[in-house]
Amino acid sequence: MEAGQNAGAGRTSLKHASSQRRLDGMSPTRSGSGFFDAWSLVYDFPLVQLATYRPVHNAVLRALEHSRVILDVGCGTGQLTARIKETRARARVVGCDFSSGMLHRGAHRRGAIGWVRGDAARLPFADEVFDAVVSTEAYHWFPDQERALAEMRRVLVPSGRLLLAMVNPPVRAVSTAFNTGSRLLGRPFYWPTPGELRTQLEAAGFVVVGQRRIFRLAGMLLPPMLTSATKPRRGSTTTAGPRSPSAS
Ligand SMILES: C[S@@+](CC[C@H](N)C(=O)[O-])C[C@H]1O[C@@H](n2cnc3c(N)ncnc32)[C@H](O)[C@@H]1O
C-alpha cells in the first residue's frame, strides 16, 4: 500500500485537496524529514518500543474513550495508530507523518488504517472531521507548535478531544538547555513545560482537561506527560478562542 492512499477509501474523504497538492511538492530534504527517515530503520526495535514508547501509547489508549474518527499526528511507524485500530475495530483511524520512511514501515500493519504523508503545520484534511486527535512523542519536533495546534483544532469537531504526550520538563531552564543542545546537534526540538503547554493550548482555543505524568523506565528523570484538552463547542464562552496562526 502506498502511503497516503486510503485515508478516505470508500467513504467521505477526510482529505483536504489543496493541502495535499502542497504536500506533494514537499521534498523530504526541504521539510527536514530525512533525519526521521533514517531513524525509522531502528524505530521498531522491540527494546526501544518497550522502554520508551509503549508506556506512552498505553496511557493514550486508556484516555481515548469512545472516539470513532481518530487522527494520529506524527504517527511514526504507526505503532500506536495500529493499536488504536486493533482496540476499536469500528473506528476510522488515520496516521499522518511527514517522513515517508516512517510511513512506509507503518503501511504493512494490519487493519484498515489510512496512512497520509503530511506536515503537522499543514494537515492535509478538511475542517472538523476527527473527533479525536492524538500525538505522541512528536509535538516537540514541530518547528511551529502554535501552528500545529491551530491545525489540530481545525480538523477536530466541536467537543473533539486532543491528547498530547511528550516530555514536559518541570522548569523552563531544562527545556531551554535541551533546546540549545539539540540546536547545536543540528536537530532542534522544544519540550514545553506543563505550564507552557497549557498556555499554548489555551491560546489556540482549547480547554485543558488534565495533565498527568506517565511512568516509564527510560528517562525516569524526565518522565513524559499526557495532556488532555477539548475543542469547545461553538458559542461556548469557556475560552477566548484561538489566535490566528503566524504565517509560515
Ligand atoms: C519520535 S517519533 C514518534 C512517533 C510516534 N508518534 C510514536 O509515538 O511512536 C516523532 C515523529 O514525528 C514526526 N514528525 C516530526 N516533525 C513532524 C512534522 N512537522 N510533521 C509531521 N510529522 C512530524 C517524525 O517524522 C516522527 O515520525
The ligand as an SDF file (V2000), in Angstrom:
LIG
                    3D

 27 29  0  0  0  0  0  0  0  0999 V2000
    9.7650   10.1270   17.9910 C   0  0  0  0  0  0  0  0  0  0  0  0
    8.7140    9.8840   16.6190 S   0  0  0  0  0  0  0  0  0  0  0  0
    7.1630    9.4400   17.4190 C   0  0  0  0  0  0  0  0  0  0  0  0
    6.3310    8.5430   16.5320 C   0  0  0  0  0  0  0  0  0  0  0  0
    5.0280    8.0340   17.1480 C   0  0  0  0  0  0  0  0  0  0  0  0
    4.1250    9.1040   17.4430 N   0  0  0  0  0  0  0  0  0  0  0  0
    5.2600    7.1770   18.3410 C   0  0  0  0  0  0  0  0  0  0  0  0
    4.8380    7.5380   19.4430 O   0  0  0  0  0  0  0  0  0  0  0  0
    5.8540    6.1020   18.1850 O   0  0  0  0  0  0  0  0  0  0  0  0
    8.3900   11.5490   16.0600 C   0  0  0  0  0  0  0  0  0  0  0  0
    7.6430   11.5540   14.7470 C   0  0  0  0  0  0  0  0  0  0  0  0
    7.2300   12.8780   14.4590 O   0  0  0  0  0  0  0  0  0  0  0  0
    7.3310   13.0610   13.0570 C   0  0  0  0  0  0  0  0  0  0  0  0
    7.3900   14.4980   12.7690 N   0  0  0  0  0  0  0  0  0  0  0  0
    8.3360   15.3770   13.1940 C   0  0  0  0  0  0  0  0  0  0  0  0
    8.0670   16.6120   12.7210 N   0  0  0  0  0  0  0  0  0  0  0  0
    6.9120   16.4990   12.0020 C   0  0  0  0  0  0  0  0  0  0  0  0
    6.1170   17.4340   11.2980 C   0  0  0  0  0  0  0  0  0  0  0  0
    6.4590   18.7420   11.2180 N   0  0  0  0  0  0  0  0  0  0  0  0
    5.0040   16.9880   10.6950 N   0  0  0  0  0  0  0  0  0  0  0  0
    4.6460   15.6750   10.7620 C   0  0  0  0  0  0  0  0  0  0  0  0
    5.3630   14.7410   11.4150 N   0  0  0  0  0  0  0  0  0  0  0  0
    6.4810   15.1470   12.0340 C   0  0  0  0  0  0  0  0  0  0  0  0
    8.6030   12.3230   12.6800 C   0  0  0  0  0  0  0  0  0  0  0  0
    8.6830   12.0210   11.3160 O   0  0  0  0  0  0  0  0  0  0  0  0
    8.4940   11.0950   13.5650 C   0  0  0  0  0  0  0  0  0  0  0  0
    7.8680   10.0280   12.9010 O   0  0  0  0  0  0  0  0  0  0  0  0
  1  2  1  0
  2  3  1  0
  2 10  1  0
  3  4  1  0
  4  5  1  0
  5  6  1  0
  5  7  1  0
  7  8  2  0
  7  9  1  0
 10 11  1  0
 11 12  1  0
 11 26  1  0
 12 13  1  0
 13 14  1  0
 13 24  1  0
 14 15  1  0
 14 23  1  0
 15 16  2  0
 16 17  1  0
 17 18  1  0
 17 23  2  0
 18 19  1  0
 18 20  2  0
 20 21  1  0
 21 22  2  0
 22 23  1  0
 24 25  1  0
 24 26  1  0
 26 27  1  0
M  CHG  2   2   1   9  -1
M  END
$$$$
